[in-house]
Amino acid sequence: AHWRVYDMGASSSSLSSPSIPADITLIDDITHRLPLLYINKYNLSPDELKKKEQEYANTATHIISFQAKDLPSVGFNTFLVVPVSEEEAKQSQTTSEILRKPTQHEEEEEEEKKTTTTTVSNGYYELKIDEKTGMLSSIKNMKSNISTSFSMQWGWYNSSTGGCTQDIPGPPQSEQQCDSQASGAYIFRPNSSRFFECAASGSRPTVEIIRGELMVEVRQTFSDWASHVIRLVKDTPYIEVEWTAGPIPIHTDWIQGEGDLGKEVSIRYNTGLKSKGVFHTDSNGREMVKRIRNGRGPSYPQPLNISEPIAGNYYPVNAMIGLEDKSAETAFVVVTDVAQGGSSINDGSLELMVHRRLLADDARGVQEPLNETMCGCNDINAPPGQMGAHGHLGDGGCWCEGLTMRGRHWLIFDNVDSANSQRRKLDDMLNFPATLAFAPPSVAKEAKTTRRDFLEQELPPNVKLMTLTDNYKNARGSKPTKTLLRLSHLYSVGEHPKLSLPASVSLAKVFSKTGLKIKSVEETSLTGNQPLKQMDDAKLIWKTHEPWNYSHPKPYDERIYMKEEGFVVTLRPMELRTFWVEFEEESS
């Protein structure tokens, strides 16, 4: 848990356990500045601007972080964050180490020496940082004892405004290369394969390392609009990257001869894995789909026409993207907290597009470039198809900064089976975290119950509680009214040797506690509008045959209906099941 606080003197504890280790960290400058980006500076005098900045300023000074352990899967626990003395606070304060940029003289001396590296670790992963370049150099999974070269790279593609795409084999100005289609809100089309840097060529990122009892932070800043914080939380099986992109500048003054350019910003994760052009992306958070760089399935005409070498290899990533090294039996996976475009342009490398700022409309209905500002201003009365850097190319009463985005990636590097096991669990943790509620300490201390677990028995590790809601009680019109319950199997066929097997759950054993004790279960279709067996019996039975040379794991074709005794449900890989359930009323 990470909370912004206004005083560095604080500690955390659970009402059901003693004091919990916590780190108190100074908020970084980029986070401090974010609220100021929302100010509309149009026609503000210096004094008015100063007043606005005071009004919008982030007054928090520190972030307190602690591990909220002993959280029930369905229930709640209460934690207290209380002020402490200055002496006690010092025990939770982190230490900061800045890997400074060497002078020219020091660089010449350094050439004659071995490259110096700094190591950070959380007990599960170990990262090495090249102090000379400020870049990551390697990653090691300490539990599996595997390692590989590793780096993170910020960059951008120059968005096409229509015309010819460079770097395509064939005669210049050929039909393959040239098209009037511009990159825009619905279309991604760069004008070349070049991955531009976010700062002047040869510049190195600034690096600050924050070490605490609970975690280590590595803050890397590549430019004033491209930065990230790498977090290694103690004994966790992933590495967190919290990235911040924006405001993306329109003018490109750090590249000689370039003016205003649209930019499609991506983060690349480069490893030493031999992926041989193959990677996988999720299909709407469910099965993983095999992707081949510059390749398509057998139904596509051959040879494949590679007319867009970058855009043609980008795919939607709703939850995760990964690649494997078959010979080393290792995998690298990036789990994301928001839908993004992703690809593997080079072997062993994964990239995700995190932000875009474009100068042309793609003629797909929006009728304006994808050029948004933080305060929502656009270029009112500007010439069609043109927008400026601050929403003020016309006369719209705006002077705002470009849109800034922040998100998180969770990185996994492990052997294939362990990576496949972890990525599903981490996807749920990242995208469906515990719900937070806040109250004064006095309220929490007076509460009759500070911790409660509503389940008698944990669900199997490959089964997820998708839905438990009373939203449809009145809509069904039945008495007594019932609750909608939905379960899902997290793994697909062949994804993991154990977790991809069918999983059985006794609803009577899981839901047997007072307040959530199950009384009756009605098995239904996915949408809950008809009994499940009635729906299956009405289906048309298609004549099918097994594909030639089929080498993939075989699916479980036969559905297993719920057993009435104990309400035992068996879920096949990737199966979702819906039920109308009735719980016993809790006596007052």
Secondary structure as GFF3:
##gff-version 3
##sequence-region A 1 588
A	DSSP	beta_strand	2	5	.	.	.	ID=ss1
A	DSSP	beta_strand	10	14	.	.	.	ID=ss2
A	DSSP	beta_strand	19	20	.	.	.	ID=ss3
A	DSSP	beta_strand	22	26	.	.	.	ID=ss4
A	DSSP	alpha_helix	29	33	.	.	.	ID=ss5
A	DSSP	three_ten_helix	34	38	.	.	.	ID=ss6
A	DSSP	alpha_helix	46	56	.	.	.	ID=ss7
A	DSSP	beta_strand	62	66	.	.	.	ID=ss8
A	DSSP	beta_strand	75	77	.	.	.	ID=ss9
A	DSSP	beta_strand	79	83	.	.	.	ID=ss10
A	DSSP	alpha_helix	86	90	.	.	.	ID=ss11
A	DSSP	beta_strand	95	99	.	.	.	ID=ss12
A	DSSP	alpha_helix	104	111	.	.	.	ID=ss13
A	DSSP	beta_strand	117	121	.	.	.	ID=ss14
A	DSSP	beta_strand	125	130	.	.	.	ID=ss15
A	DSSP	beta_strand	136	141	.	.	.	ID=ss16
A	DSSP	beta_strand	146	158	.	.	.	ID=ss17
A	DSSP	beta_strand	163	164	.	.	.	ID=ss18
A	DSSP	beta_strand	178	179	.	.	.	ID=ss19
A	DSSP	beta_strand	206	211	.	.	.	ID=ss20
A	DSSP	beta_strand	215	223	.	.	.	ID=ss21
A	DSSP	beta_strand	226	233	.	.	.	ID=ss22
A	DSSP	beta_strand	239	245	.	.	.	ID=ss23
A	DSSP	beta_strand	263	271	.	.	.	ID=ss24
A	DSSP	beta_strand	278	282	.	.	.	ID=ss25
A	DSSP	beta_strand	288	292	.	.	.	ID=ss26
A	DSSP	three_ten_helix	311	313	.	.	.	ID=ss27
A	DSSP	beta_strand	315	317	.	.	.	ID=ss28
A	DSSP	beta_strand	320	325	.	.	.	ID=ss29
A	DSSP	beta_strand	330	336	.	.	.	ID=ss30
A	DSSP	beta_strand	340	343	.	.	.	ID=ss31
A	DSSP	beta_strand	349	357	.	.	.	ID=ss32
A	DSSP	beta_strand	405	415	.	.	.	ID=ss33
A	DSSP	alpha_helix	416	431	.	.	.	ID=ss34
A	DSSP	alpha_helix	441	446	.	.	.	ID=ss35
A	DSSP	beta_strand	451	453	.	.	.	ID=ss36
A	DSSP	beta_strand	463	469	.	.	.	ID=ss37
A	DSSP	alpha_helix	473	476	.	.	.	ID=ss38
A	DSSP	beta_strand	483	489	.	.	.	ID=ss39
A	DSSP	beta_strand	503	506	.	.	.	ID=ss40
A	DSSP	alpha_helix	507	510	.	.	.	ID=ss41
A	DSSP	beta_strand	512	513	.	.	.	ID=ss42
A	DSSP	beta_strand	516	524	.	.	.	ID=ss43
A	DSSP	alpha_helix	532	537	.	.	.	ID=ss44
A	DSSP	three_ten_helix	565	567	.	.	.	ID=ss45
A	DSSP	beta_strand	568	571	.	.	.	ID=ss46
A	DSSP	beta_strand	576	583	.	.	.	ID=ss47
###
